[in-house]
């Protein structure tokens, strides 16, 4: 299948920016700065345009003009009050907008946070071991004849209790409490290690994706941008390195 000019151009741009970013592994250089500035500029421009289209036009202008939802002028007015922060004589008006936003935000966030991060955590911790009886009571679902049936629930329960006890400083961590606190440290280290491993795997998947694209774009159907741009990048780094060694910075 013959590739279009836009696809080929996109392959060259993607290959060049990828190699320019990877050139930072050698040293900080103008190629890396060019790719970095392009990334920041394009991301910022895209965010501004997307915000203008999805928020200002879709949520404010079109509903007001097309549907007559004039009540939207109230949040628009509150938002405009926030801009008075940059007018010294009218800066006091922005306090009302910030107070309203903080108050409403706290009122919406606190119940959701308590429900999601506290009550839901407690429910998911004890659910494998406890159940709701048909009459509305609580039953103990753990089977002593088959201890491994709820092994995960027991481990989670021990981990939650030990970690909470580790951060409970009103009681000295000595004797049995010291063992519980050390178990909490162990669970914390496992959690941090798993989170770090997940982050590394995510970054590695991104790297594999970029390397896969570089291999794909080395095909002749794209004009072999990987080969030519690798040579260009290496040659540029050599020239910049020699120029820097020939003209050392003034001490």
N, C-alpha and C positions, 0 to 999 in steps of 0.2 A: 504494500500500500504506500502510495506516494504521500510524503508528509507536506503539510502546508508551510508557507513561509513563517506564519505566526508560531507554529509548533517548533520549528527549527530555531527561530530567534529566541523563544523561551528557553530552549535547551541550552543555548549559548549563554544566556544571561544567568540561568540557574547554575550552570557549571562554573562560570567566572566568579560569581558571588560566593559559591561554596569554597572554591580554591582560595579566594582572597581571605575568607574567614579562617580557613585552616592554616594560612600562612602565618598567623599569629603564633603557632607552635614553634616557629623559627625565631621570630622576634617581632616586636611592634614595628609596623611599617606602614607607609601610606596606602598600600593596597587594602590592608585590614581596616584602616580608618575610613577609606572610601566605602567599603561594604558596610561597616558599622553605621556610618552616617546615613547611607541609603536606607538601611533597615529601620533606623529610628525615624527618619523623615517619612518614609512610606507608611510605616505603622501609625504615626501620628496623623498623617493626612487621611488615611483610611478611617481612623477612629472618629475624626472630626466630621467627615462626610457621612459616615454611618450614623453618628449621633444626630446630625442635622436631619437626615431622612427619616430615621425611625422614631425620634423623639419630637423634634420641633414640627416637622411636616405631618407625620402619621398620627401622633398623639395630641397635637395642639391645633395646628393650622387647619387641616382638613376637617376634623370634627366640628370646629367652630364655623367654618365657612359652608361646609356641605350639609351638616346636620343641625346647625344652630345650637350647639352645646356651649352656651355662653358661660356656664358655670366653671368651665376650664380657665376662665380669666382669673379666678381666685388663686389657684396654684401658680399661674403665670405671674400674678402680682407679688406673691410671696417670693418667688424666685428673683423678680426684679429688685425686691427690697434687699436681697443679699448683695447685689451689685453696688448698693449705696455705700458699701464698705470702702470703696475707692474714692468716695467724695467726703472729705474731712468734715464739712459742716452738716452732712446728712448721714454720717456713719452710724449714728445712734439708731437709725431705723432698721439697720441690719440685725440688731439684737432681737427684734421681734421675729424675724424670719428664722434666725438660728435657734431661738428658743422653741419655736413651733416645730421645727424639723427634729431637734434633739428630743423634745417631749414625745412627739408622735413616734419617732424611731425607737425610743426606749420602751414606750408602751407596747409596740408591736414586737420588739425583739426579745424582751424579758420573758413573756409567757412562752414564746416559741423555743427559746433557749432552755428554759426549765423543762419543758415538755420533751424536747429532742435529746438534750445532753444529760439530763438528770433522771427524769421519770422513765424515759424510754430505755436508758442504760440499766436502770434497776430492774425494769420489767424483763429485758432480754437476758439479764444475768440470772434471775431466779426462774425464768420460764421453763428451762429444761428440767428443773427439779421439782417445781410446783405446778399444779394444774387447778382448774376451776371445776368443782363438782357440779353435777346437774342441779342440785339444790341451791347453788350459789356459794357454797363453802370452798375452802382451799384444801386440796389433797396433795400428798407427797408422792410424786410419781417415781421416785428413785427406787429401783429394784435391788434389794440386797442379794438376790440370787444371781443377778447378772450385773456386777458392778461396772463392767465396761460399757454398758448400754448408754450411760450418761457421763462418760469420761470427759468429754469436751466441756460439758456444763460444769463439772466439778473443777476442772482446771481454770475455767474462766472465773468461777466464783472465788477460788483461792487467790487468783491473780488480782482481782478487783479489791478484795479485802486486804491483802498484803500491801498493795500499792497505796491504798487509802491510809492504812496504818503507818506506812513509812512517812507520810506527810502529816501525821498527827503527832505534834511535838509536845502536847500537854502531858504525855506519859513518857517516862524515860525508857529508852530502848535498851533494856537489859533483861537477861534471863530469857524466858520464852518470847518476850516482845522483840528481843534482838534478832531471834531466828525469823520471826514474821517480817521484820523490817528488811532483813537480808533477802528474804524471798521476794519482797516487793522490789528491791533493787534488781534482782535477777529478771523479774518480769519486765521491768523498765528497760533494761539493757536489751532484752530480746525484742521488745517493741521498737526501740530506736534502731536496732540493727536491721529489723525487717523493713522499717521505713526507709532507711538509708539504702538497703539493697534494692528496694522497689524504685527509688530515685535513680540509682545507677543503671538499673535495667531499662528504665524509661529513656535515659540519655543514650544508652547504648543502642536502643532501637532507633533513635533519631540518627545516630551516626551510621548505623547499618543502612538506613534509608537513603542517606546522602551518598554513601559509597555505592549503593545499588544504582542510583541515578547516574553517578559518574561512569560506572561500567556500561550502563545502557547507552549513555550519550557518546561513548567512544565508537559507536557504530558509524559506518560510512554514510548511512542514510541521514544522519544529523550533521554531516560534515566533519566528524571527529573533533568536536569542541574540547573534549577532555584532553586529548593529546596536545593540541595546539595551545590551549590555555595553560596546561601544566608547564610547557616549555616557556611560554611567555611569563608566567609567574616566577619560575625559577630564574630566568634571565633577569627579570626586574629586581629580584632580591639580591642577585649577585652584583648588579650594577649599584644598587643602593648601598650594599655592604662595602664595596670598594670605595665608593664616594665618601662614605662615612669614615672609613679608615684613612683616606687621603686628606680629609679635612676634619680632624678631631675637634670637638667642641672646646671653646676657650674655658680654661679653669678659672 
